[in-house]
Amino acid sequence: MVDRIDRNILRELQNDGRLTIQELAQRVGLTPSPCMRRVRQLEQDGVIRGYRAVIDPEAVGRGFEVLVSVEVRRDREAVEAFEAALQDIPDVIEAYRLFGSPGCMLRIAVADITAYERLWIERLTTLSGVTEVNSQIVMKRIKEPRGLPVDG
């Protein structure tokens, strides 16, 4: 069970995953050894799934984002084939299967509208089981992902 101290650790690591154990321990009111044990336990339990750098999309030529709703035939084989095919498309940076309609929502990051059009024509509309693809171009990101609220 995640207690108050674990939640504080999670909050601090979500804000800055590069904290040293000494810095983290100081922020959460522990000495380094018990802090390290707690972090390792949170990792072993799968509460902490990993650590990542937050990258500026423009810096890597992927500043054009599109939210795409996709309808897929509602049979197990088509859904499984579609989901497997998405794993091989690096431009799809997030994908969710939804209840209701649309059946799937994708977040795509590419260089520009020309790159998206090519992806749309060559990959998205040709995936097995796809019956409809609707695109919404992101004008502005209003709120950046900051991690999960970890308060009890």
C-alpha positions in Angstrom: 0.0 0.0 0.0 1.3 3.5 -0.9 1.4 5.7 2.2 1.9 9.4 2.6 5.7 9.3 2.4 5.5 7.2 -0.8 3.1 9.7 -2.3 5.5 12.5 -1.4 8.3 10.5 -3.1 6.1 9.9 -6.2 5.2 13.6 -6.4 8.8 14.7 -6.2 10.0 12.2 -8.8 7.2 13.2 -11.2 8.4 16.8 -10.8 12.0 15.9 -11.3 13.0 12.3 -12.0 16.7 13.3 -11.9 16.8 14.1 -8.2 19.6 12.3 -6.3 18.6 10.1 -3.5 20.1 12.7 -1.1 17.9 15.5 -2.6 14.8 13.3 -2.6 15.3 12.2 0.9 15.7 15.7 2.1 12.5 16.8 0.3 10.4 14.0 1.8 11.9 14.1 5.3 13.9 10.8 5.3 17.5 9.9 5.5 19.0 8.5 2.2 18.9 4.7 3.1 15.2 4.4 3.9 14.4 6.7 1.0 16.3 4.5 -1.4 14.6 1.4 0.0 11.2 3.0 -0.6 12.1 4.0 -4.2 13.3 0.5 -5.0 10.2 -1.0 -3.5 8.0 1.4 -5.6 9.9 0.3 -8.7 9.7 -3.4 -7.9 6.0 -3.1 -7.2 5.4 -1.5 -10.6 4.2 1.8 -9.0 7.1 3.6 -10.7 7.1 2.2 -14.2 10.2 4.0 -15.5 11.9 7.4 -16.0 11.9 9.5 -19.1 13.2 12.8 -20.4 10.5 15.3 -21.6 11.6 16.4 -25.1 10.6 19.5 -27.0 8.7 18.2 -30.1 10.0 21.1 -32.2 13.6 20.3 -31.4 13.2 16.8 -32.9 11.1 17.9 -35.9 7.8 16.7 -34.5 6.0 19.9 -33.7 2.9 19.1 -35.7 0.4 17.2 -33.5 -2.9 15.6 -34.6 -5.5 13.8 -32.6 -7.1 11.1 -34.7 -10.3 9.2 -34.0 -10.4 5.8 -35.7 -13.3 3.4 -36.2 -12.3 -0.2 -36.5 -14.6 -3.1 -37.3 -15.9 -4.4 -34.0 -14.6 -8.0 -34.2 -11.7 -9.4 -32.1 -9.5 -10.2 -35.1 -9.7 -6.8 -36.6 -9.1 -5.0 -33.3 -6.1 -7.1 -32.4 -4.6 -6.7 -35.9 -5.2 -2.9 -35.8 -3.6 -2.6 -32.3 -0.6 -4.7 -33.3 -0.1 -2.6 -36.5 0.0 0.6 -34.4 3.1 -0.7 -32.5 5.0 -0.4 -35.8 4.1 3.3 -36.5 6.5 5.5 -34.5 4.5 8.6 -35.4 1.7 7.3 -33.2 2.9 8.4 -29.8 -0.2 7.5 -27.8 -3.1 5.2 -28.6 -6.3 4.4 -26.6 -9.1 1.9 -27.2 -12.3 3.6 -26.1 -15.8 2.5 -25.2 -18.4 3.7 -27.6 -17.6 5.8 -30.6 -14.9 6.5 -31.7 -13.4 3.1 -31.0 -9.9 4.4 -30.9 -8.1 7.7 -30.3 -4.5 8.3 -31.4 -2.1 11.1 -30.7 0.3 11.6 -33.6 3.5 13.8 -33.8 5.0 14.5 -37.2 7.0 17.3 -38.8 4.2 19.1 -40.7 0.9 18.7 -42.5 2.6 17.1 -45.5 4.1 14.4 -43.3 0.7 13.8 -41.7 -1.0 13.6 -45.1 1.5 10.9 -46.2 1.0 9.0 -42.9 -2.8 9.2 -43.3 -2.8 8.0 -47.0 0.0 5.4 -46.7 -0.6 3.9 -43.3 -3.7 5.0 -41.3 -6.3 4.4 -43.9 -4.8 1.2 -45.1 -4.7 -0.6 -41.7 -6.7 -3.7 -41.5 -10.3 -3.2 -40.2 -10.2 0.6 -40.3 -13.6 2.0 -41.5 -13.2 5.7 -40.6 -10.4 8.1 -39.8 -11.1 11.6 -38.5 -8.3 14.1 -37.8 -8.2 17.1 -35.4 -5.1 19.3 -35.8 -3.8 20.6 -32.5 -3.7 24.3 -32.5 -2.1 24.8 -29.1 -1.3 22.6 -26.1 -3.0 24.3 -23.2 -1.8 22.0 -20.4 1.3 19.8 -20.6 1.2 16.3 -19.0 2.7 16.7 -15.5 2.1 13.3 -14.1 -0.7 11.9 -12.0 -2.1 13.5 -8.9 -0.8 11.4 -6.0 -2.6 12.9 -3.1 -4.7 10.4 -1.1 
